[in-house]
Amino acid sequence: MDPISKELLNILACPKCKTSVKLEGNTLVCTNSSCGLVYPIRNGIPVMLIEEAEKTAKTL
């Protein structure tokens, strides 16, 4: 079972660059390769705060 619903995933966007996000494990990853922030999902709730995001290895 996915940690969040497909309906919610369809409306979420990266708060930094406004690009869509994709589910990877228990995180949401920005699909914009130049941004590439990774947002955690805690207790089934996406934490879409730039301050809580981590950079992917691709964007370091």
PDB file of N, H, CA, C and O in Angstrom:
ATOM      1  N   MET A   1       0.835  -1.193   0.000  1.00  0.00           N
ATOM      2  CA  MET A   1       0.000   0.000   0.000  1.00  0.00           C
ATOM      3  C   MET A   1       0.877   1.252   0.000  1.00  0.00           C
ATOM      4  O   MET A   1       1.838   1.345   0.764  1.00  0.00           O
ATOM      5  N   ASP A   2       0.544   2.202  -0.852  1.00  0.00           N
ATOM      6  H   ASP A   2      -0.236   2.127  -1.473  1.00  0.00           H
ATOM      7  CA  ASP A   2       1.300   3.455  -0.928  1.00  0.00           C
ATOM      8  C   ASP A   2       1.067   4.291   0.324  1.00  0.00           C
ATOM      9  O   ASP A   2      -0.017   4.260   0.907  1.00  0.00           O
ATOM     10  N   PRO A   3       2.100   5.047   0.740  1.00  0.00           N
ATOM     11  CA  PRO A   3       1.943   5.885   1.927  1.00  0.00           C
ATOM     12  C   PRO A   3       0.967   7.048   1.729  1.00  0.00           C
ATOM     13  O   PRO A   3       0.456   7.591   2.709  1.00  0.00           O
ATOM     14  N   ILE A   4       0.698   7.441   0.473  1.00  0.00           N
ATOM     15  H   ILE A   4       1.113   7.000  -0.323  1.00  0.00           H
ATOM     16  CA  ILE A   4      -0.303   8.479   0.191  1.00  0.00           C
ATOM     17  C   ILE A   4      -1.136   8.050  -1.009  1.00  0.00           C
ATOM     18  O   ILE A   4      -0.708   7.216  -1.806  1.00  0.00           O
ATOM     19  N   SER A   5      -2.323   8.624  -1.131  1.00  0.00           N
ATOM     20  H   SER A   5      -2.671   9.301  -0.484  1.00  0.00           H
ATOM     21  CA  SER A   5      -3.225   8.241  -2.222  1.00  0.00           C
ATOM     22  C   SER A   5      -2.755   8.821  -3.560  1.00  0.00           C
ATOM     23  O   SER A   5      -2.051   9.829  -3.610  1.00  0.00           O
ATOM     24  N   LYS A   6      -3.162   8.161  -4.622  1.00  0.00           N
ATOM     25  H   LYS A   6      -3.734   7.341  -4.581  1.00  0.00           H
ATOM     26  CA  LYS A   6      -2.832   8.639  -5.973  1.00  0.00           C
ATOM     27  C   LYS A   6      -3.484   9.997  -6.239  1.00  0.00           C
ATOM     28  O   LYS A   6      -2.912  10.836  -6.935  1.00  0.00           O
ATOM     29  N   GLU A   7      -4.680  10.213  -5.688  1.00  0.00           N
ATOM     30  H   GLU A   7      -5.145   9.531  -5.123  1.00  0.00           H
ATOM     31  CA  GLU A   7      -5.369  11.493  -5.872  1.00  0.00           C
ATOM     32  C   GLU A   7      -4.554  12.633  -5.268  1.00  0.00           C
ATOM     33  O   GLU A   7      -4.408  13.687  -5.886  1.00  0.00           O
ATOM     34  N   LEU A   8      -4.024  12.424  -4.062  1.00  0.00           N
ATOM     35  H   LEU A   8      -4.143  11.567  -3.560  1.00  0.00           H
ATOM     36  CA  LEU A   8      -3.209  13.449  -3.416  1.00  0.00           C
ATOM     37  C   LEU A   8      -1.914  13.662  -4.192  1.00  0.00           C
ATOM     38  O   LEU A   8      -1.488  14.799  -4.397  1.00  0.00           O
ATOM     39  N   LEU A   9      -1.296  12.582  -4.620  1.00  0.00           N
ATOM     40  H   LEU A   9      -1.641  11.658  -4.454  1.00  0.00           H
ATOM     41  CA  LEU A   9      -0.051  12.681  -5.385  1.00  0.00           C
ATOM     42  C   LEU A   9      -0.251  13.503  -6.661  1.00  0.00           C
ATOM     43  O   LEU A   9       0.645  14.240  -7.072  1.00  0.00           O
ATOM     44  N   ASN A  10      -1.414  13.377  -7.281  1.00  0.00           N
ATOM     45  H   ASN A  10      -2.141  12.778  -6.948  1.00  0.00           H
ATOM     46  CA  ASN A  10      -1.698  14.116  -8.519  1.00  0.00           C
ATOM     47  C   ASN A  10      -1.801  15.621  -8.323  1.00  0.00           C
ATOM     48  O   ASN A  10      -1.609  16.374  -9.277  1.00  0.00           O
ATOM     49  N   ILE A  11      -2.101  16.081  -7.107  1.00  0.00           N
ATOM     50  H   ILE A  11      -2.257  15.469  -6.332  1.00  0.00           H
ATOM     51  CA  ILE A  11      -2.248  17.528  -6.898  1.00  0.00           C
ATOM     52  C   ILE A  11      -1.055  18.157  -6.189  1.00  0.00           C
ATOM     53  O   ILE A  11      -0.948  19.382  -6.135  1.00  0.00           O
ATOM     54  N   LEU A  12      -0.160  17.341  -5.647  1.00  0.00           N
ATOM     55  H   LEU A  12      -0.247  16.346  -5.691  1.00  0.00           H
ATOM     56  CA  LEU A  12       1.003  17.891  -4.952  1.00  0.00           C
ATOM     57  C   LEU A  12       2.043  18.400  -5.941  1.00  0.00           C
ATOM     58  O   LEU A  12       2.201  17.851  -7.031  1.00  0.00           O
ATOM     59  N   ALA A  13       2.747  19.453  -5.548  1.00  0.00           N
ATOM     60  H   ALA A  13       2.618  19.899  -4.663  1.00  0.00           H
ATOM     61  CA  ALA A  13       3.829  20.014  -6.357  1.00  0.00           C
ATOM     62  C   ALA A  13       4.939  20.476  -5.428  1.00  0.00           C
ATOM     63  O   ALA A  13       4.699  20.785  -4.260  1.00  0.00           O
ATOM     64  N   CYS A  14       6.133  20.518  -5.947  1.00  0.00           N
ATOM     65  H   CYS A  14       6.327  20.267  -6.896  1.00  0.00           H
ATOM     66  CA  CYS A  14       7.276  21.009  -5.189  1.00  0.00           C
ATOM     67  C   CYS A  14       7.020  22.476  -4.835  1.00  0.00           C
ATOM     68  O   CYS A  14       6.752  23.279  -5.728  1.00  0.00           O
ATOM     69  N   PRO A  15       7.097  22.843  -3.555  1.00  0.00           N
ATOM     70  CA  PRO A  15       6.857  24.240  -3.190  1.00  0.00           C
ATOM     71  C   PRO A  15       7.946  25.195  -3.671  1.00  0.00           C
ATOM     72  O   PRO A  15       7.716  26.402  -3.750  1.00  0.00           O
ATOM     73  N   LYS A  16       9.120  24.676  -3.991  1.00  0.00           N
ATOM     74  H   LYS A  16       9.307  23.696  -3.927  1.00  0.00           H
ATOM     75  CA  LYS A  16      10.211  25.541  -4.449  1.00  0.00           C
ATOM     76  C   LYS A  16      10.067  25.905  -5.924  1.00  0.00           C
ATOM     77  O   LYS A  16      10.135  27.080  -6.283  1.00  0.00           O
ATOM     78  N   CYS A  17       9.866  24.895  -6.787  1.00  0.00           N
ATOM     79  H   CYS A  17       9.810  23.940  -6.496  1.00  0.00           H
ATOM     80  CA  CYS A  17       9.849  25.155  -8.233  1.00  0.00           C
ATOM     81  C   CYS A  17       8.488  24.914  -8.889  1.00  0.00           C
ATOM     82  O   CYS A  17       8.321  25.169 -10.082  1.00  0.00           O
ATOM     83  N   LYS A  18       7.523  24.425  -8.119  1.00  0.00           N
ATOM     84  H   LYS A  18       7.659  24.218  -7.150  1.00  0.00           H
ATOM     85  CA  LYS A  18       6.139  24.197  -8.590  1.00  0.00           C
ATOM     86  C   LYS A  18       6.008  23.063  -9.601  1.00  0.00           C
ATOM     87  O   LYS A  18       5.006  22.983 -10.311  1.00  0.00           O
ATOM     88  N   THR A  19       7.008  22.187  -9.675  1.00  0.00           N
ATOM     89  H   THR A  19       7.822  22.252  -9.099  1.00  0.00           H
ATOM     90  CA  THR A  19       6.969  21.027 -10.560  1.00  0.00           C
ATOM     91  C   THR A  19       6.314  19.855  -9.826  1.00  0.00           C
ATOM     92  O   THR A  19       6.279  19.836  -8.595  1.00  0.00           O
ATOM     93  N   SER A  20       5.803  18.890 -10.568  1.00  0.00           N
ATOM     94  H   SER A  20       5.831  18.906 -11.567  1.00  0.00           H
ATOM     95  CA  SER A  20       5.176  17.725  -9.950  1.00  0.00           C
ATOM     96  C   SER A  20       6.203  16.913  -9.161  1.00  0.00           C
ATOM     97  O   SER A  20       7.411  17.047  -9.355  1.00  0.00           O
ATOM     98  N   VAL A  21       5.691  16.073  -8.273  1.00  0.00           N
ATOM     99  H   VAL A  21       4.709  15.964  -8.116  1.00  0.00           H
ATOM    100  CA  VAL A  21       6.547  15.193  -7.480  1.00  0.00           C
ATOM    101  C   VAL A  21       6.154  13.751  -7.761  1.00  0.00           C
ATOM    102  O   VAL A  21       5.031  13.468  -8.179  1.00  0.00           O
ATOM    103  N   LYS A  22       7.099  12.838  -7.523  1.00  0.00           N
ATOM    104  H   LYS A  22       8.011  13.068  -7.184  1.00  0.00           H
ATOM    105  CA  LYS A  22       6.805  11.415  -7.689  1.00  0.00           C
ATOM    106  C   LYS A  22       7.136  10.700  -6.385  1.00  0.00           C
ATOM    107  O   LYS A  22       8.001  11.125  -5.619  1.00  0.00           O
ATOM    108  N   LEU A  23       6.430   9.615  -6.158  1.00  0.00           N
ATOM    109  H   LEU A  23       5.727   9.270  -6.780  1.00  0.00           H
ATOM    110  CA  LEU A  23       6.610   8.821  -4.957  1.00  0.00           C
ATOM    111  C   LEU A  23       7.788   7.877  -5.132  1.00  0.00           C
ATOM    112  O   LEU A  23       7.834   7.111  -6.094  1.00  0.00           O
ATOM    113  N   GLU A  24       8.732   7.926  -4.215  1.00  0.00           N
ATOM    114  H   GLU A  24       8.695   8.548  -3.433  1.00  0.00           H
ATOM    115  CA  GLU A  24       9.867   6.993  -4.193  1.00  0.00           C
ATOM    116  C   GLU A  24      10.032   6.515  -2.762  1.00  0.00           C
ATOM    117  O   GLU A  24      10.537   7.239  -1.904  1.00  0.00           O
ATOM    118  N   GLY A  25       9.598   5.284  -2.515  1.00  0.00           N
ATOM    119  H   GLY A  25       9.188   4.696  -3.212  1.00  0.00           H
ATOM    120  CA  GLY A  25       9.658   4.750  -1.160  1.00  0.00           C
ATOM    121  C   GLY A  25       8.743   5.538  -0.248  1.00  0.00           C
ATOM    122  O   GLY A  25       7.544   5.648  -0.505  1.00  0.00           O
ATOM    123  N   ASN A  26       9.306   6.086   0.815  1.00  0.00           N
ATOM    124  H   ASN A  26      10.280   5.996   1.023  1.00  0.00           H
ATOM    125  CA  ASN A  26       8.527   6.881   1.764  1.00  0.00           C
ATOM    126  C   ASN A  26       8.878   8.364   1.637  1.00  0.00           C
ATOM    127  O   ASN A  26       8.892   9.099   2.624  1.00  0.00           O
ATOM    128  N   THR A  27       9.161   8.789   0.397  1.00  0.00           N
ATOM    129  H   THR A  27       9.149   8.191  -0.405  1.00  0.00           H
ATOM    130  CA  THR A  27       9.481  10.193   0.132  1.00  0.00           C
ATOM    131  C   THR A  27       8.796  10.640  -1.154  1.00  0.00           C
ATOM    132  O   THR A  27       8.351   9.823  -1.960  1.00  0.00           O
ATOM    133  N   LEU A  28       8.723  11.947  -1.324  1.00  0.00           N
ATOM    134  H   LEU A  28       9.084  12.611  -0.669  1.00  0.00           H
ATOM    135  CA  LEU A  28       8.257  12.548  -2.569  1.00  0.00           C
ATOM    136  C   LEU A  28       9.428  13.289  -3.179  1.00  0.00           C
ATOM    137  O   LEU A  28      10.072  14.099  -2.511  1.00  0.00           O
ATOM    138  N   VAL A  29       9.707  13.018  -4.443  1.00  0.00           N
ATOM    139  H   VAL A  29       9.184  12.361  -4.986  1.00  0.00           H
ATOM    140  CA  VAL A  29      10.868  13.589  -5.123  1.00  0.00           C
ATOM    141  C   VAL A  29      10.392  14.529  -6.219  1.00  0.00           C
ATOM    142  O   VAL A  29       9.546  14.166  -7.036  1.00  0.00           O
ATOM    143  N   CYS A  30      10.937  15.733  -6.233  1.00  0.00           N
ATOM    144  H   CYS A  30      11.624  16.029  -5.569  1.00  0.00           H
ATOM    145  CA  CYS A  30      10.634  16.703  -7.281  1.00  0.00           C
ATOM    146  C   CYS A  30      11.127  16.149  -8.615  1.00  0.00           C
ATOM    147  O   CYS A  30      12.244  15.639  -8.703  1.00  0.00           O
ATOM    148  N   THR A  31      10.296  16.249  -9.650  1.00  0.00           N
ATOM    149  H   THR A  31       9.389  16.664  -9.579  1.00  0.00           H
ATOM    150  CA  THR A  31      10.670  15.702 -10.960  1.00  0.00           C
ATOM    151  C   THR A  31      11.517  16.657 -11.790  1.00  0.00           C
ATOM    152  O   THR A  31      11.968  16.290 -12.876  1.00  0.00           O
ATOM    153  N   ASN A  32      11.740  17.868 -11.304  1.00  0.00           N
ATOM    154  H   ASN A  32      11.373  18.165 -10.423  1.00  0.00           H
ATOM    155  CA  ASN A  32      12.597  18.840 -11.986  1.00  0.00           C
ATOM    156  C   ASN A  32      14.045  18.506 -11.633  1.00  0.00           C
ATOM    157  O   ASN A  32      14.438  18.640 -10.474  1.00  0.00           O
ATOM    158  N   SER A  33      14.837  18.077 -12.600  1.00  0.00           N
ATOM    159  H   SER A  33      14.517  17.968 -13.541  1.00  0.00           H
ATOM    160  CA  SER A  33      16.209  17.627 -12.323  1.00  0.00           C
ATOM    161  C   SER A  33      17.103  18.732 -11.777  1.00  0.00           C
ATOM    162  O   SER A  33      18.061  18.438 -11.062  1.00  0.00           O
ATOM    163  N   SER A  34      16.822  19.985 -12.088  1.00  0.00           N
ATOM    164  H   SER A  34      16.044  20.224 -12.669  1.00  0.00           H
ATOM    165  CA  SER A  34      17.657  21.057 -11.549  1.00  0.00           C
ATOM    166  C   SER A  34      17.276  21.412 -10.113  1.00  0.00           C
ATOM    167  O   SER A  34      18.059  22.051  -9.411  1.00  0.00           O
ATOM    168  N   CYS A  35      16.106  21.015  -9.672  1.00  0.00           N
ATOM    169  H   CYS A  35      15.470  20.496 -10.242  1.00  0.00           H
ATOM    170  CA  CYS A  35      15.674  21.238  -8.286  1.00  0.00           C
ATOM    171  C   CYS A  35      15.929  19.960  -7.490  1.00  0.00           C
ATOM    172  O   CYS A  35      16.786  19.932  -6.606  1.00  0.00           O
ATOM    173  N   GLY A  36      15.180  18.901  -7.807  1.00  0.00           N
ATOM    174  H   GLY A  36      14.484  18.923  -8.524  1.00  0.00           H
ATOM    175  CA  GLY A  36      15.406  17.577  -7.247  1.00  0.00           C
ATOM    176  C   GLY A  36      15.293  17.437  -5.739  1.00  0.00           C
ATOM    177  O   GLY A  36      15.915  16.545  -5.163  1.00  0.00           O
ATOM    178  N   LEU A  37      14.515  18.294  -5.081  1.00  0.00           N
ATOM    179  H   LEU A  37      14.010  19.019  -5.549  1.00  0.00           H
ATOM    180  CA  LEU A  37      14.374  18.164  -3.635  1.00  0.00           C
ATOM    181  C   LEU A  37      13.560  16.924  -3.283  1.00  0.00           C
ATOM    182  O   LEU A  37      12.683  16.508  -4.039  1.00  0.00           O
ATOM    183  N   VAL A  38      13.861  16.344  -2.128  1.00  0.00           N
ATOM    184  H   VAL A  38      14.574  16.683  -1.513  1.00  0.00           H
ATOM    185  CA  VAL A  38      13.187  15.147  -1.640  1.00  0.00           C
ATOM    186  C   VAL A  38      12.456  15.514  -0.354  1.00  0.00           C
ATOM    187  O   VAL A  38      13.062  15.994   0.604  1.00  0.00           O
ATOM    188  N   TYR A  39      11.147  15.282  -0.348  1.00  0.00           N
ATOM    189  H   TYR A  39      10.655  14.892  -1.126  1.00  0.00           H
ATOM    190  CA  TYR A  39      10.310  15.624   0.797  1.00  0.00           C
ATOM    191  C   TYR A  39       9.906  14.357   1.543  1.00  0.00           C
ATOM    192  O   TYR A  39       9.496  13.380   0.916  1.00  0.00           O
ATOM    193  N   PRO A  40      10.015  14.358   2.866  1.00  0.00           N
ATOM    194  CA  PRO A  40       9.654  13.168   3.636  1.00  0.00           C
ATOM    195  C   PRO A  40       8.139  13.007   3.752  1.00  0.00           C
ATOM    196  O   PRO A  40       7.381  13.969   3.628  1.00  0.00           O
ATOM    197  N   ILE A  41       7.724  11.775   3.992  1.00  0.00           N
ATOM    198  H   ILE A  41       8.339  10.993   4.093  1.00  0.00           H
ATOM    199  CA  ILE A  41       6.336  11.480   4.343  1.00  0.00           C
ATOM    200  C   ILE A  41       6.391  10.915   5.755  1.00  0.00           C
ATOM    201  O   ILE A  41       7.015   9.880   5.989  1.00  0.00           O
ATOM    202  N   ARG A  42       5.743  11.589   6.691  1.00  0.00           N
ATOM    203  H   ARG A  42       5.236  12.430   6.501  1.00  0.00           H
ATOM    204  CA  ARG A  42       5.762  11.164   8.095  1.00  0.00           C
ATOM    205  C   ARG A  42       4.352  10.809   8.542  1.00  0.00           C
ATOM    206  O   ARG A  42       3.437  11.628   8.459  1.00  0.00           O
ATOM    207  N   ASN A  43       4.190   9.588   9.015  1.00  0.00           N
ATOM    208  H   ASN A  43       4.934   8.923   9.083  1.00  0.00           H
ATOM    209  CA  ASN A  43       2.875   9.118   9.479  1.00  0.00           C
ATOM    210  C   ASN A  43       1.804   9.300   8.410  1.00  0.00           C
ATOM    211  O   ASN A  43       0.663   9.647   8.718  1.00  0.00           O
ATOM    212  N   GLY A  44       2.177   9.064   7.146  1.00  0.00           N
ATOM    213  H   GLY A  44       3.103   8.783   6.896  1.00  0.00           H
ATOM    214  CA  GLY A  44       1.241   9.170   6.038  1.00  0.00           C
ATOM    215  C   GLY A  44       0.966  10.585   5.570  1.00  0.00           C
ATOM    216  O   GLY A  44       0.110  10.797   4.711  1.00  0.00           O
ATOM    217  N   ILE A  45       1.690  11.570   6.129  1.00  0.00           N
ATOM    218  H   ILE A  45       2.385  11.397   6.827  1.00  0.00           H
ATOM    219  CA  ILE A  45       1.468  12.976   5.778  1.00  0.00           C
ATOM    220  C   ILE A  45       2.703  13.529   5.072  1.00  0.00           C
ATOM    221  O   ILE A  45       3.792  13.530   5.648  1.00  0.00           O
ATOM    222  N   PRO A  46       2.550  14.002   3.824  1.00  0.00           N
ATOM    223  CA  PRO A  46       3.688  14.601   3.128  1.00  0.00           C
ATOM    224  C   PRO A  46       4.098  15.907   3.809  1.00  0.00           C
ATOM    225  O   PRO A  46       3.258  16.768   4.074  1.00  0.00           O
ATOM    226  N   VAL A  47       5.382  16.045   4.086  1.00  0.00           N
ATOM    227  H   VAL A  47       6.064  15.346   3.871  1.00  0.00           H
ATOM    228  CA  VAL A  47       5.905  17.266   4.701  1.00  0.00           C
ATOM    229  C   VAL A  47       6.496  18.104   3.569  1.00  0.00           C
ATOM    230  O   VAL A  47       7.661  17.949   3.204  1.00  0.00           O
ATOM    231  N   MET A  48       5.673  18.988   3.027  1.00  0.00           N
ATOM    232  H   MET A  48       4.727  19.114   3.323  1.00  0.00           H
ATOM    233  CA  MET A  48       6.054  19.765   1.843  1.00  0.00           C
ATOM    234  C   MET A  48       6.622  21.127   2.244  1.00  0.00           C
ATOM    235  O   MET A  48       6.158  22.168   1.778  1.00  0.00           O
ATOM    236  N   LEU A  49       7.613  21.103   3.101  1.00  0.00           N
ATOM    237  H   LEU A  49       7.989  20.258   3.480  1.00  0.00           H
ATOM    238  CA  LEU A  49       8.293  22.316   3.546  1.00  0.00           C
ATOM    239  C   LEU A  49       9.706  22.309   2.989  1.00  0.00           C
ATOM    240  O   LEU A  49      10.424  21.320   3.137  1.00  0.00           O
ATOM    241  N   ILE A  50      10.113  23.389   2.358  1.00  0.00           N
ATOM    242  H   ILE A  50       9.530  24.192   2.238  1.00  0.00           H
ATOM    243  CA  ILE A  50      11.451  23.467   1.770  1.00  0.00           C
ATOM    244  C   ILE A  50      12.509  23.228   2.841  1.00  0.00           C
ATOM    245  O   ILE A  50      13.535  22.602   2.574  1.00  0.00           O
ATOM    246  N   GLU A  51      12.263  23.728   4.057  1.00  0.00           N
ATOM    247  H   GLU A  51      11.429  24.236   4.274  1.00  0.00           H
ATOM    248  CA  GLU A  51      13.226  23.570   5.151  1.00  0.00           C
ATOM    249  C   GLU A  51      13.412  22.107   5.564  1.00  0.00           C
ATOM    250  O   GLU A  51      14.452  21.750   6.117  1.00  0.00           O
ATOM    251  N   GLU A  52      12.423  21.267   5.304  1.00  0.00           N
ATOM    252  H   GLU A  52      11.578  21.557   4.855  1.00  0.00           H
ATOM    253  CA  GLU A  52      12.478  19.850   5.668  1.00  0.00           C
ATOM    254  C   GLU A  52      13.009  18.978   4.529  1.00  0.00           C
ATOM    255  O   GLU A  52      13.302  17.801   4.738  1.00  0.00           O
ATOM    256  N   ALA A  53      13.132  19.535   3.345  1.00  0.00           N
ATOM    257  H   ALA A  53      12.893  20.491   3.175  1.00  0.00           H
ATOM    258  CA  ALA A  53      13.550  18.769   2.170  1.00  0.00           C
ATOM    259  C   ALA A  53      15.054  18.539   2.172  1.00  0.00           C
ATOM    260  O   ALA A  53      15.823  19.279   2.785  1.00  0.00           O
ATOM    261  N   GLU A  54      15.445  17.488   1.465  1.00  0.00           N
ATOM    262  H   GLU A  54      14.821  16.886   0.967  1.00  0.00           H
ATOM    263  CA  GLU A  54      16.862  17.186   1.262  1.00  0.00           C
ATOM    264  C   GLU A  54      17.139  17.208  -0.229  1.00  0.00           C
ATOM    265  O   GLU A  54      16.239  16.982  -1.038  1.00  0.00           O
ATOM    266  N   LYS A  55      18.379  17.480  -0.590  1.00  0.00           N
ATOM    267  H   LYS A  55      19.110  17.664   0.067  1.00  0.00           H
ATOM    268  CA  LYS A  55      18.767  17.447  -2.001  1.00  0.00           C
ATOM    269  C   LYS A  55      19.066  16.004  -2.402  1.00  0.00           C
ATOM    270  O   LYS A  55      19.564  15.217  -1.597  1.00  0.00           O
ATOM    271  N   THR A  56      18.760  15.667  -3.647  1.00  0.00           N
ATOM    272  H   THR A  56      18.356  16.306  -4.302  1.00  0.00           H
ATOM    273  CA  THR A  56      19.110  14.344  -4.155  1.00  0.00           C
ATOM    274  C   THR A  56      20.584  14.329  -4.528  1.00  0.00           C
ATOM    275  O   THR A  56      21.211  15.380  -4.653  1.00  0.00           O
ATOM    276  N   ALA A  57      21.124  13.156  -4.700  1.00  0.00           N
ATOM    277  H   ALA A  57      20.614  12.302  -4.597  1.00  0.00           H
ATOM    278  CA  ALA A  57      22.529  13.025  -5.095  1.00  0.00           C
ATOM    279  C   ALA A  57      22.776  13.697  -6.445  1.00  0.00           C
ATOM    280  O   ALA A  57      23.881  14.167  -6.713  1.00  0.00           O
ATOM    281  N   LYS A  58      21.746  13.743  -7.295  1.00  0.00           N
ATOM    282  H   LYS A  58      20.848  13.361  -7.078  1.00  0.00           H
ATOM    283  CA  LYS A  58      21.876  14.349  -8.625  1.00  0.00           C
ATOM    284  C   LYS A  58      22.077  15.859  -8.549  1.00  0.00           C
ATOM    285  O   LYS A  58      22.709  16.445  -9.428  1.00  0.00           O
ATOM    286  N   THR A  59      21.539  16.498  -7.497  1.00  0.00           N
ATOM    287  H   THR A  59      21.026  16.022  -6.783  1.00  0.00           H
ATOM    288  CA  THR A  59      21.591  17.956  -7.419  1.00  0.00           C
ATOM    289  C   THR A  59      22.672  18.466  -6.490  1.00  0.00           C
ATOM    290  O   THR A  59      22.801  19.679  -6.320  1.00  0.00           O
ATOM    291  N   LEU A  60      23.457  17.587  -5.881  1.00  0.00           N
ATOM    292  H   LEU A  60      23.353  16.602  -6.019  1.00  0.00           H
ATOM    293  CA  LEU A  60      24.528  18.028  -4.976  1.00  0.00           C
ATOM    294  C   LEU A  60      25.727  18.523  -5.747  1.00  0.00           C
ATOM    295  O   LEU A  60      26.721  18.933  -5.147  1.00  0.00           O
TER     296      LEU A  60
END
